[in-house]
Amino acid sequence: MPAKGTRPTSERVREALFSRLDHWGALDGAHVLDLYAGTGALALEALSRGAASADLVEKSAAAARLAARNASVCSLPATVHTADARAYLGARSGPELSGEAGLVLIDPPYSAPESEVAAVLALLGPWIAPDCVVVVERPKRAPAPSLPSFLVLEDTRAWGETAAHFAAPPAPGDPGEGGSR
């Protein structure tokens, strides 16, 4: 059950999103970083489809407790952090693409300003692996997110009122035009 104030991703969108990630081979053995995790549905789905582990970051203590309970009930390897996404990401520094996250899920409230989404994306550098896939879920009518230089937009898919933007680091030797997936 969703915690008060959360907007769970619909089952239809979740199925389509993970079908795309499966197609790309982005789940097998990946470490997942789920920002704005809510009750954990996206990260737990990733784990049930072959991801190895997950860190879930959720600002709402009630939603974070529910996410932890959901992971425990499902016996899935997830660690839940009650924290603001920007504060959590800002706690790590280091070179870009030196992290362990192979899949990052960013599903902020639809009311979150684009500047907040851009700030979170800019902080991902030391958290993500060179072969990472970053998924940003936003309202279909919102513009594509502003990406930092270490990410390129690979694809955008829309289902109903939801759009998912898929980004990844450019392939070696790629000038940052995307399309490597």
trRosetta pair geometry for C-beta under 8 A, 3 or more apart (Angstrom, degrees):
i j d omega theta_ij theta_ji phi_ij phi_ji
1 39 7.6 -172 86 -114 36 160
1 66 7.4 -100 73 -150 71 138
2 6 4.6 -145 -172 74 105 114
2 7 7.8 54 -156 -88 150 11
2 8 4.9 -122 -84 -33 125 114
2 38 6.9 -31 -140 177 91 118
2 39 5.7 -127 -119 -20 52 136
2 63 7.9 -10 -173 -116 64 99
2 66 8.0 109 -156 125 24 161
3 6 5.0 78 60 -9 77 122
3 38 6.9 -171 34 -168 101 72
3 39 5.9 161 -8 -70 91 97
3 60 6.0 166 113 121 144 140
3 62 4.6 150 -156 117 131 100
3 63 3.7 -140 40 -84 150 73
3 66 5.1 -169 -56 12 108 146
4 62 6.7 6 37 99 87 151
5 60 6.1 164 83 -94 129 152
5 63 7.3 -100 75 -46 98 124
6 38 4.1 108 -149 -140 129 108
6 39 6.1 123 127 -21 173 91
6 60 7.2 -124 -62 40 95 154
6 63 5.3 125 -61 -109 128 132
7 38 7.4 -115 50 -95 45 144
7 109 6.3 111 11 -126 123 67
7 110 6.6 -22 53 -11 171 98
8 38 6.3 173 -91 143 65 156
8 39 6.8 -24 -92 31 108 115
8 41 5.8 66 -149 5 104 152
9 13 5.1 -115 178 87 94 120
9 14 5.0 117 115 -64 115 93
9 17 7.4 -27 170 4 146 149
9 41 6.3 -159 41 93 95 130
9 42 6.1 67 16 -67 141 102
9 107 6.3 -72 -57 -144 114 154
9 137 6.6 -66 -99 -156 118 169
9 162 7.3 97 -140 -137 84 163
10 13 4.6 89 59 10 86 102
10 14 6.7 -152 92 -7 42 88
10 159 7.8 -138 65 115 121 119
10 160 7.0 29 32 32 153 153
10 162 7.2 -163 21 -7 107 146
11 14 5.6 -54 -143 38 30 113
11 15 6.2 32 158 -20 65 106
12 15 6.0 -55 -149 34 26 109
12 16 6.5 20 155 -12 62 109
12 159 6.1 -165 125 161 102 135
12 160 7.0 91 89 -18 133 125
13 16 5.9 -60 -147 41 31 108
13 17 5.9 34 155 -23 67 111
13 137 7.7 84 160 -136 135 129
13 159 4.8 173 -101 78 78 134
13 160 6.9 -83 -64 32 106 114
13 162 5.0 5 -112 73 145 151
13 164 7.4 148 -173 -40 101 118
14 17 5.7 -55 -143 37 27 114
14 18 6.3 15 163 -9 64 110
14 41 6.8 -74 -106 143 146 115
14 42 6.9 -142 -123 -99 102 71
14 45 5.9 -154 -178 -85 118 171
15 18 6.3 -63 -145 43 25 101
15 19 6.2 33 154 -26 62 108
16 19 5.6 -52 -146 31 30 116
16 20 6.7 31 154 -19 62 103
16 157 6.8 -154 145 137 118 140
16 159 5.3 143 48 -62 159 150
16 164 8.0 175 106 11 102 140
17 20 5.9 -59 -160 32 30 110
17 21 6.6 22 148 -13 65 108
17 42 7.9 -40 105 -131 148 102
17 135 6.8 84 -163 -164 115 153
17 137 7.8 -27 -102 -84 145 116
17 157 7.7 179 -94 75 62 132
17 164 5.4 155 -108 -81 102 167
18 21 5.3 -49 -141 41 42 112
18 22 6.0 51 154 -24 68 101
18 27 7.5 42 -155 -65 88 142
18 45 5.8 -109 -71 146 146 121
18 46 7.2 -154 -113 -85 110 60
18 49 5.9 171 -171 -34 127 168
19 22 5.7 -50 -147 34 29 114
19 23 6.5 36 150 -25 61 104
20 23 5.6 -51 -152 30 31 116
20 24 6.7 20 153 -9 63 107
20 155 7.4 -153 -168 96 135 146
20 157 6.4 -147 -70 -7 155 156
20 164 7.6 164 45 97 155 142
20 166 7.0 -127 141 -65 135 147
21 24 5.9 -61 -150 43 33 106
21 26 4.4 -88 -164 59 83 118
21 27 5.5 85 137 -45 110 100
21 46 7.5 -52 122 -113 160 92
21 49 7.8 94 95 108 117 148
21 103 7.0 48 -149 -126 132 135
21 133 6.7 166 -125 98 91 155
21 135 7.5 -54 -74 -54 117 139
22 25 7.5 33 -179 -73 33 32
22 26 7.7 -83 -59 39 19 78
22 27 6.2 -18 -90 9 59 129
22 49 6.6 -94 -81 176 104 133
24 133 6.5 98 112 -80 149 152
24 181 5.3 -5 -126 -165 118 122
25 28 6.1 -36 -169 18 75 114
26 30 6.3 19 159 -53 59 153
26 102 6.9 174 -171 145 71 96
26 103 5.5 106 156 -88 104 112
26 133 4.3 -27 -136 13 141 145
27 30 5.6 -101 -153 16 27 122
27 46 5.8 -156 -130 -158 103 78
27 49 5.0 -36 174 111 159 103
27 50 4.6 92 127 71 105 103
27 51 5.2 -83 -166 -56 77 78
27 103 6.8 16 -98 -47 53 154
28 50 4.6 -35 -98 147 54 133
28 51 7.7 -101 -83 -81 6 40
29 50 7.0 -36 -23 156 46 91
29 51 7.3 -41 73 -142 7 36
29 52 4.9 26 -155 -41 46 115
29 102 7.5 42 103 29 70 166
30 46 7.2 -71 77 173 117 118
30 50 7.8 67 19 111 86 82
30 51 4.6 -52 66 -126 86 87
30 52 6.4 176 63 13 27 87
30 101 7.8 37 177 -175 94 48
30 102 3.4 -127 -139 80 94 125
30 103 4.6 59 150 -6 148 106
31 51 7.3 123 -102 -176 14 100
31 52 6.1 -42 -73 65 61 103
31 53 5.2 -10 -121 67 79 92
31 54 7.1 165 -170 -87 56 39
31 55 7.6 26 170 -2 98 92
31 100 4.9 15 48 135 154 98
31 101 5.4 -102 96 -109 97 43
31 102 5.5 107 39 10 63 89
31 103 7.6 -180 85 32 38 75
31 129 8.0 110 45 -21 104 124
32 43 5.2 159 118 -135 137 86
32 46 4.8 110 -82 104 154 151
32 47 7.0 -107 17 -56 140 79
32 51 4.9 19 -31 -178 115 155
32 53 7.1 -162 27 99 76 44
32 54 3.9 -16 67 -110 105 93
32 55 7.3 -171 95 31 61 56
32 101 7.1 54 -150 -146 14 88
32 102 7.4 -51 -71 61 49 77
32 103 4.8 -25 -109 76 76 104
32 104 7.6 156 -162 -90 57 30
32 105 6.6 11 -173 -3 104 108
33 54 7.4 -180 -75 -155 25 67
33 55 5.3 -5 -116 63 67 100
33 57 7.4 12 -177 -4 81 112
33 101 4.2 -31 -11 -119 118 138
33 103 7.3 176 27 92 65 53
33 104 4.7 -15 68 -112 101 78
33 105 7.3 -178 91 26 51 67
33 127 6.1 34 -59 160 171 127
33 128 7.8 -105 22 -84 139 77
34 37 4.3 79 121 -99 110 98
34 40 7.0 100 99 -132 157 59
34 42 5.6 157 -131 85 126 106
34 43 3.7 -91 -29 -59 150 115
34 46 7.7 -173 -65 18 117 137
34 54 6.1 20 -5 -175 110 116
34 55 7.1 -175 28 91 71 50
34 56 4.6 -14 67 -114 113 70
34 57 6.8 178 90 24 58 69
34 104 7.8 175 -81 -159 33 47
34 105 4.5 -5 -117 60 73 113
34 107 7.9 -15 -167 19 85 103
35 57 5.0 -12 -117 62 58 117
35 85 4.3 69 -165 -127 113 125
35 88 7.6 -175 -118 68 96 134
35 89 7.6 -3 -102 -48 134 117
35 104 7.0 15 -2 -175 105 93
35 105 6.8 -177 29 88 65 59
35 106 5.0 1 62 -108 113 72
35 107 7.6 157 84 27 67 58
35 108 7.6 -19 120 -64 99 81
35 120 6.3 149 146 -172 161 136
36 57 7.3 1 -23 91 31 84
36 58 6.9 76 -153 -108 23 66
36 59 7.7 -12 -109 1 61 97
36 85 6.0 -31 -43 -53 75 136
36 106 6.5 69 26 -161 113 53
36 107 5.1 -146 93 74 116 60
36 108 4.6 -158 -69 -91 164 50
36 109 7.2 -144 -154 -23 134 60
36 112 8.0 -81 -96 -39 150 154
37 40 5.3 18 164 -87 111 56
37 42 7.2 -134 -140 47 66 101
37 43 6.0 -17 -136 -7 112 127
37 56 3.8 75 -111 -169 168 97
37 57 5.9 135 -15 55 110 39
37 58 4.4 -86 52 -58 94 102
37 63 7.5 159 89 138 78 112
37 64 7.5 79 71 -102 116 68
37 67 5.5 55 125 -116 121 158
37 80 7.2 -141 84 -131 157 89
37 105 7.8 82 -101 89 70 114
37 107 8.0 88 -100 51 25 105
38 41 6.8 -20 87 13 117 93
38 58 6.3 -177 -35 -117 15 126
38 60 7.9 24 -120 43 46 123
38 63 5.3 -86 -158 -172 41 133
38 67 7.0 134 105 -71 41 116
38 107 7.3 -51 -8 93 116 120
39 63 5.7 -101 -67 -159 60 83
39 66 4.7 -48 -126 114 90 117
39 67 5.2 -178 -167 -74 32 74
39 70 6.0 88 164 -19 88 149
40 43 5.3 -65 -162 52 75 106
40 44 5.0 70 139 -25 97 110
40 56 5.3 -27 -107 -120 93 160
40 58 7.9 -78 -59 -39 75 139
40 66 7.5 -162 7 110 104 75
40 67 3.4 128 -36 -142 113 92
40 68 7.8 154 -43 -38 147 30
40 70 5.0 178 63 72 130 133
40 71 6.0 -95 172 -48 163 94
40 78 6.7 85 -153 157 133 163
40 80 7.1 -66 -79 -95 125 116
41 44 6.0 -64 -140 42 23 108
41 45 6.1 27 160 -22 63 108
41 70 7.8 -58 -71 157 55 163
42 45 5.8 -54 -149 34 28 112
42 46 6.6 29 152 -19 63 104
42 105 4.8 175 133 171 139 161
42 107 6.3 150 -23 -7 155 143
43 46 5.5 -52 -151 34 35 114
43 47 6.4 35 151 -18 66 103
43 51 7.9 -98 -166 77 63 155
43 54 4.2 131 -174 -180 116 154
43 56 5.1 -127 17 -82 163 103
43 67 7.9 50 49 -163 125 117
43 71 8.0 -21 103 -86 113 113
43 78 6.0 106 131 -122 126 130
43 105 6.5 -149 -67 36 74 142
44 47 5.5 -49 -147 36 35 113
44 48 6.3 35 153 -19 65 105
44 54 7.7 -123 -68 44 42 161
44 70 6.0 -76 -66 133 156 115
44 71 6.2 -141 -93 -90 107 71
44 74 6.0 93 -157 49 120 164
44 76 5.7 138 -134 52 79 166
44 78 6.7 -51 -83 -44 74 153
45 48 5.7 -56 -146 38 31 110
45 49 6.4 17 156 -9 64 113
46 49 6.0 -70 -149 45 28 103
46 50 7.9 -76 172 59 57 58
46 51 4.2 24 145 -7 93 142
46 54 6.5 119 78 -81 119 132
46 103 6.2 -171 -148 97 146 150
46 105 7.3 -143 -36 -37 141 135
47 51 4.9 -72 -89 66 45 101
47 53 7.6 36 -108 -118 106 15
47 54 5.7 -89 -59 -14 112 126
47 71 8.0 67 31 -130 164 91
47 74 7.8 113 93 121 129 132
47 76 4.4 89 126 -164 152 127
47 77 6.7 -180 -139 48 131 71
47 78 6.4 -89 -50 -56 154 104
48 74 7.3 -70 -73 180 107 136
48 76 7.0 -61 -59 -98 73 134
51 54 6.3 57 122 -59 134 99
51 102 7.8 -175 -133 70 95 113
51 103 6.5 -86 -109 34 128 137
52 77 7.1 -36 151 72 53 139
53 77 4.6 -65 -113 118 76 118
53 78 7.2 163 -169 -87 60 43
53 79 7.8 18 176 -1 103 94
54 71 7.9 -142 69 -116 116 130
54 76 7.5 8 27 142 118 111
54 77 7.0 129 21 100 72 69
54 78 4.4 -16 70 -113 102 86
54 79 7.3 -173 96 29 56 63
55 78 7.5 163 -89 -161 20 67
55 79 5.3 -20 -112 68 69 97
55 81 6.4 14 -178 -6 96 116
55 101 8.0 -79 35 -92 111 107
56 64 7.5 163 115 -131 108 76
56 67 5.3 -144 125 158 155 143
56 71 7.6 -154 1 -51 141 138
56 78 5.8 28 -12 179 113 115
56 79 7.1 -178 24 88 74 44
56 80 4.7 -23 69 -111 109 70
56 81 6.8 174 86 24 53 70
57 81 4.9 -17 -106 69 69 107
57 83 5.6 -54 -155 65 96 94
57 85 5.4 113 118 -101 131 69
57 88 4.8 -137 -137 46 140 173
58 63 5.0 -124 168 101 141 108
58 64 4.2 -178 76 -76 116 85
58 67 6.0 145 -3 -1 150 150
58 80 6.8 -22 23 -166 109 99
58 81 7.5 144 26 79 61 56
58 82 6.4 -37 79 -114 75 54
58 83 7.7 85 60 43 31 50
59 64 7.9 -164 65 -43 14 116
59 82 7.3 77 -148 -172 20 64
59 83 6.7 -52 -95 114 58 22
59 84 5.0 42 -100 -90 111 57
59 85 7.2 -68 -46 -19 102 72
60 63 3.9 62 84 17 117 109
60 64 6.3 175 89 -14 58 85
60 82 7.9 -97 87 -141 26 93
61 64 5.6 -56 -143 39 30 113
61 65 6.4 35 156 -22 65 103
61 82 5.3 36 -105 -145 67 140
62 65 5.9 -51 -151 32 29 111
62 66 6.6 26 152 -15 62 107
63 66 5.6 -57 -151 39 34 112
63 67 6.3 39 150 -23 67 104
64 67 5.5 -49 -145 34 33 114
64 68 6.4 35 154 -19 64 103
64 80 5.2 147 -168 160 84 121
64 81 7.4 -89 -141 93 130 24
64 82 4.2 -179 71 -89 176 88
65 68 5.8 -54 -150 36 31 111
65 69 6.4 31 151 -18 65 106
66 69 5.6 -52 -146 37 33 112
66 70 6.2 37 153 -22 66 104
67 70 5.6 -52 -146 35 30 113
67 71 6.4 30 155 -18 64 105
67 78 7.6 -107 156 132 94 139
67 80 4.9 143 99 -113 111 137
68 71 5.9 -54 -149 36 30 110
68 72 6.3 30 152 -19 64 109
68 78 7.8 -156 -116 103 50 106
68 80 4.3 -110 -71 25 88 146
69 72 5.6 -57 -148 38 31 113
69 73 6.2 32 156 -20 67 106
70 73 5.9 -53 -144 36 29 110
70 74 6.3 14 160 -4 63 113
71 74 6.0 -68 -147 49 27 102
71 76 5.0 -100 -154 65 74 95
71 78 3.8 -112 -131 55 143 122
71 80 6.8 -172 9 -39 143 110
72 75 7.3 24 -177 -75 33 42
81 88 6.0 111 118 -120 141 134
83 87 5.6 -127 177 83 102 108
83 88 4.2 114 112 -65 134 106
84 87 4.2 72 68 14 100 110
84 88 6.6 -173 82 -13 47 87
85 88 5.8 -58 -145 37 27 112
85 89 6.2 19 161 -12 65 110
85 106 7.8 91 -157 -130 155 92
85 108 7.5 -92 8 -89 155 103
85 120 5.3 4 127 -119 125 123
86 89 6.0 -59 -144 42 28 105
86 90 5.9 30 158 -23 64 114
86 116 7.4 -97 -50 -158 126 82
86 119 5.9 1 -110 124 123 116
86 120 5.9 -99 -79 -87 76 76
86 123 6.5 140 -139 -7 63 159
87 90 5.7 -58 -142 38 27 114
87 91 7.0 41 155 -37 59 97
88 91 6.2 -51 -167 9 30 115
89 92 6.9 -72 -172 36 43 96
89 120 6.5 127 9 -148 157 67
89 123 3.8 95 130 129 130 129
89 124 6.6 -50 -148 -76 135 47
89 127 6.5 -69 -135 -34 89 143
90 123 5.8 -63 -68 -139 63 138
92 99 7.6 72 137 -94 151 119
92 126 5.1 -152 129 98 105 126
92 127 6.2 109 76 -70 145 85
93 126 6.0 137 -178 -21 19 164
94 98 5.2 -103 133 69 119 139
94 99 7.7 130 77 -61 129 81
94 125 7.9 -170 80 116 67 95
94 126 3.8 110 59 -132 90 129
95 98 4.5 88 74 -30 88 133
95 125 7.5 -111 147 153 33 108
95 126 6.6 111 65 -102 30 86
96 125 3.7 -68 -110 -161 80 106
96 126 6.6 -82 -96 -63 34 52
96 128 8.0 -7 -172 58 68 94
96 150 4.6 -141 -177 -94 142 157
97 125 6.9 -55 -24 -165 52 66
97 128 6.1 -40 -109 92 51 83
97 129 6.7 42 -164 179 70 21
97 130 4.7 60 -176 -81 122 69
97 132 7.7 -151 -125 9 78 116
97 150 6.2 -154 -40 -169 100 130
97 169 5.6 53 -96 -92 126 157
98 126 5.6 -22 55 -142 100 66
99 125 7.9 132 -11 127 116 37
99 126 5.5 103 -51 147 106 45
99 127 4.0 54 -86 173 174 19
99 128 5.0 51 57 8 118 17
99 129 6.0 -102 85 -52 65 55
99 132 7.9 26 76 -59 101 143
100 127 7.8 -60 40 -177 59 54
100 129 6.1 21 -150 -56 19 104
101 104 5.4 54 151 -65 137 90
101 124 7.9 -90 65 -164 143 97
101 127 5.2 17 8 147 129 87
101 128 4.8 -58 70 -106 102 58
101 129 6.2 -161 71 -5 43 84
101 132 5.7 46 107 -118 80 128
102 128 7.9 126 -84 -155 21 74
102 129 5.3 -11 -85 35 64 132
102 131 6.5 -4 -137 90 89 89
102 132 5.5 -149 -145 -106 30 66
102 133 7.3 23 155 20 62 77
103 132 6.8 -173 -69 -155 26 75
103 133 5.4 -5 -113 62 72 90
103 134 7.9 162 -162 -86 43 36
103 135 7.4 5 -172 0 87 104
104 124 6.3 -1 -106 -136 173 132
104 127 7.4 84 -88 113 129 120
104 128 6.2 -59 -32 -93 128 114
104 132 6.3 33 -8 176 100 121
104 133 7.4 -164 30 96 68 47
104 134 4.4 -8 63 -116 111 77
104 135 7.0 -179 90 27 59 63
105 135 5.4 -8 -115 63 61 106
105 137 7.7 11 -173 -9 81 109
106 117 7.0 114 149 -143 133 89
106 120 6.3 144 -136 118 134 137
106 121 7.4 -42 -55 -73 173 81
106 134 6.8 16 -1 -178 114 92
106 135 6.7 179 29 91 71 54
106 136 4.6 -16 73 -108 113 69
106 137 6.9 -177 92 20 58 70
107 136 7.9 169 -75 -158 46 40
107 137 4.2 10 -111 47 84 123
108 112 3.8 -30 139 13 130 158
108 116 6.7 156 -159 109 167 119
108 117 6.0 -135 18 -85 143 91
108 120 7.5 172 -54 2 130 158
108 138 7.9 11 52 -94 89 76
109 112 5.0 123 64 -30 76 92
110 138 7.2 116 -123 -159 70 54
110 139 4.9 71 -146 -47 112 108
110 142 7.8 -158 -156 -38 80 135
112 116 4.8 -101 179 71 100 137
112 117 6.2 110 121 -48 119 90
113 116 5.1 104 63 -1 76 97
113 117 7.5 -143 103 1 46 85
114 117 5.5 -54 -152 38 42 113
114 118 6.2 43 150 -21 71 105
114 142 6.9 171 -80 -171 104 112
114 143 6.6 17 -110 55 147 103
114 145 6.9 -177 -153 -122 88 65
114 146 6.9 86 163 -1 106 102
115 118 5.6 -52 -145 38 32 113
115 119 6.3 36 153 -23 64 105
116 119 5.6 -53 -148 34 31 112
116 120 6.5 32 153 -18 64 104
117 120 5.8 -54 -151 35 32 111
117 121 6.4 32 152 -18 64 107
117 136 6.5 85 -168 -156 122 131
117 138 7.2 7 -103 -85 162 122
117 145 5.1 -109 134 -124 125 117
117 146 7.7 124 97 35 94 77
118 121 5.7 -55 -148 38 32 113
118 122 6.3 35 154 -24 65 106
118 145 6.4 178 -77 -173 67 89
118 146 4.2 9 -108 63 118 109
119 122 5.7 -53 -148 33 31 114
119 123 6.7 26 154 -17 62 107
120 123 5.9 -62 -154 35 32 109
120 124 7.2 50 148 -44 62 95
121 124 5.8 -37 -161 -2 38 120
121 134 7.3 99 -127 163 92 153
121 136 7.3 -22 -78 -78 118 136
121 145 6.1 139 -41 151 152 132
121 146 7.2 175 60 87 145 64
121 147 6.0 -104 161 -126 146 52
121 148 5.7 -178 131 -11 94 96
121 151 6.8 -92 -176 30 110 151
121 167 8.0 32 -142 63 123 159
122 125 7.6 -15 170 -22 43 102
122 148 4.7 129 -109 -69 61 125
123 127 7.7 41 131 -4 73 124
124 127 5.2 -86 -161 49 57 113
124 128 5.3 27 159 -19 100 119
124 134 6.8 28 -172 -103 169 140
124 148 7.4 -175 45 27 97 135
124 150 7.9 -152 87 81 96 121
124 151 7.5 37 73 -45 135 131
125 128 7.0 -85 -150 31 15 97
125 148 6.9 -78 -60 106 99 156
125 150 5.6 98 -109 35 89 158
128 132 3.9 -65 -172 -9 109 168
128 134 7.1 -41 -108 -63 151 108
128 169 7.2 166 119 -39 125 113
129 132 4.8 137 57 -49 70 93
130 169 5.6 -87 -157 63 53 152
131 168 7.5 -13 -170 -162 38 118
131 169 7.5 -78 -78 43 19 111
132 168 6.3 175 89 -136 58 75
132 169 6.4 73 46 -8 88 100
133 154 7.7 -59 -133 25 91 150
133 166 6.2 -22 -169 -163 102 96
133 167 7.5 140 -163 75 53 42
133 168 5.3 -32 -105 -84 57 102
133 181 7.7 68 -103 -86 112 154
134 151 6.1 -33 32 -132 141 139
134 166 7.4 142 77 -160 52 45
134 167 4.5 -25 65 68 104 94
134 168 6.7 173 15 -78 80 45
135 164 5.6 -14 -166 -170 102 105
135 165 7.2 147 -157 74 48 50
135 166 5.7 -15 -101 -101 74 67
135 167 7.9 178 -78 24 28 71
136 145 4.9 -23 113 -10 168 144
136 164 7.2 150 74 -158 44 53
136 165 4.5 -16 59 58 98 104
136 167 7.0 25 -3 2 107 113
137 162 6.2 -13 -166 -169 99 108
137 163 7.3 158 -152 84 51 47
137 164 5.3 -22 -98 -101 73 76
137 165 7.9 -168 -75 20 26 72
138 142 4.4 -94 154 65 122 137
138 145 6.9 165 -34 -51 145 95
138 162 7.7 142 78 -156 31 62
138 163 5.5 -24 69 66 79 96
138 165 6.8 12 15 -5 111 111
139 142 4.6 101 62 -15 84 104
139 161 6.1 -32 -148 160 79 90
139 162 7.0 -72 -121 -107 35 44
139 163 6.9 28 119 16 22 96
140 158 4.8 73 -121 -143 110 122
140 160 7.5 -155 -35 105 134 46
140 161 5.3 -128 4 -168 112 39
140 162 6.2 17 -48 44 88 6
140 163 4.5 124 -106 -37 54 100
141 161 7.9 -28 -9 -159 91 81
142 163 7.1 -148 53 41 88 127
144 153 6.2 10 177 -107 141 150
144 156 6.2 -89 -101 -82 112 142
144 165 5.4 128 -144 -110 85 141
145 165 5.7 -176 14 70 99 159
145 167 7.8 -82 67 -32 115 140
147 151 4.4 -116 -173 88 118 105
147 152 6.8 141 117 -102 157 22
147 153 6.2 -161 -21 -48 148 83
147 167 5.6 178 -114 -133 137 152
148 151 5.7 72 59 20 73 98
149 176 7.1 -47 -165 -122 69 146
150 169 5.7 -30 168 -114 78 92
150 170 8.0 -125 -163 8 40 84
151 167 4.4 42 174 157 116 126
151 168 6.7 150 -145 79 77 10
151 169 6.2 -63 -97 -82 52 46
152 167 6.3 170 81 -154 29 84
152 168 6.6 -30 56 66 77 61
152 169 7.4 62 11 -172 85 17
152 170 5.0 70 -10 -74 130 83
152 174 7.5 -96 1 125 159 129
152 176 5.2 177 -79 -168 123 61
152 177 6.6 46 -158 86 148 13
152 178 3.9 -157 142 -70 116 81
153 156 7.0 -7 -177 -44 118 96
153 165 6.3 -55 -133 -174 102 103
153 166 7.4 99 -163 78 60 52
153 167 5.3 -47 -98 -97 45 88
153 178 5.3 -36 75 -88 52 153
154 166 4.7 -61 65 108 104 97
154 167 6.0 162 2 -112 87 27
154 168 5.3 35 -41 12 131 103
154 178 5.1 -165 -91 -162 47 106
154 179 6.7 168 -138 -62 66 25
154 180 7.0 -73 -115 44 110 69
154 181 4.8 31 -166 30 139 121
155 165 7.8 172 92 -155 49 43
155 166 4.4 8 56 48 88 119
155 181 7.1 -86 -18 78 115 121
156 163 6.0 1 -176 -177 101 109
156 164 7.0 168 -153 85 54 48
156 165 5.0 -13 -105 -106 89 68
156 166 7.1 -161 -76 18 39 75
157 163 7.1 163 86 -154 40 61
157 164 5.1 -7 60 56 89 96
157 166 7.5 36 2 -15 97 110
158 162 6.8 165 -152 91 62 47
158 163 4.5 -28 -97 -99 85 79
158 164 7.7 -180 -82 18 37 65
159 162 5.5 -14 66 67 78 97
159 164 7.7 14 10 -4 99 103
166 181 7.4 -83 132 60 130 155
167 178 7.9 -76 -133 -110 64 114
168 178 7.7 116 50 -130 87 77
168 180 6.8 -109 86 59 132 111
168 181 6.4 111 9 -35 150 123
170 174 4.0 -148 175 85 103 113
170 175 7.2 -114 -167 82 155 16
170 176 4.7 -83 -67 -93 148 51
170 177 7.5 80 -125 27 117 46
170 178 7.2 -87 -104 -69 81 40
170 180 7.1 128 -158 -19 48 136
171 174 4.1 86 57 -18 78 128
171 180 4.0 153 -35 -111 119 151
174 177 6.4 -121 178 33 98 78
174 178 7.9 136 164 -30 137 14
174 180 6.1 -80 -68 -61 160 123
